[in-house]
């Protein structure tokens, strides 16, 4: 649902295109899944090659989009990271504030970037350092924010953002990250999901609670991803409506 206070995106100037979307949600809320659906539904390649082939009379209709086997599609995409989707669909790139951090932890432990994006893998312990991969990410990430620069991960990511960039940032976690997206004319989106069981020290870490103080109306859009039994019908519909509101879908 669009926030009630305004139809204008928080940081967007008049007539400007949205080139930046930041996603916020708890562990297991489905941020990567939402990113992949955004990348798909905002892609002209998806409509021109997939939908036009299947439904030539009305390829952009939400009714026809929902006729796709989204379970099969998402299983096909399980092995793809949001960072990979751009090469296939040519729409938004998937990016993370934690990208550089995960590169560091990968070098320290030998774990791959793909593994460090997997919630189940992050519960495992690195034998040498005797900490779970999530603990390593949280400890190193927060230490550098406190001891070097609070904006270290923002500066690291946005040095790559230029006039041609179109990004979905999958891991909005802190107030300064929320503000950084808005300052650059982006939209901030909250995802309400089914919270997974995790140790209290993980759930209470600042990287998981940094935006808890924000109300729903302080986001440009709120997605409800709690229905996991409807074969993606609800979340696909909501994202389609959101992208229409953002003028990112031609209907």
Buried (B, 14 or more C-beta within 10 A) or exposed (E): EBBEEEEEBBBBEEEEEBBBBBBBBBBBBBBBBBBBBBBBBBBEEBBEEBBBEEBEEEBBBBEBBBEBEBEEBBEEBEEBBBBBBBEBBBBBBBBBBBBBBBEBBBEEBEBEBBBBBBEEBBBEEBEEBEBBBBBBBBBBBBEBBEEEEBBBBBEBBBEEBEEEBBBBBBBBBBEBBBBBBBBBBBBBBBBBBEEEEBEEEBBEBEBBEBBEEBEEEBBBBBBEBBEEEEBBEBBBBBBBBBBBBBEBBEE
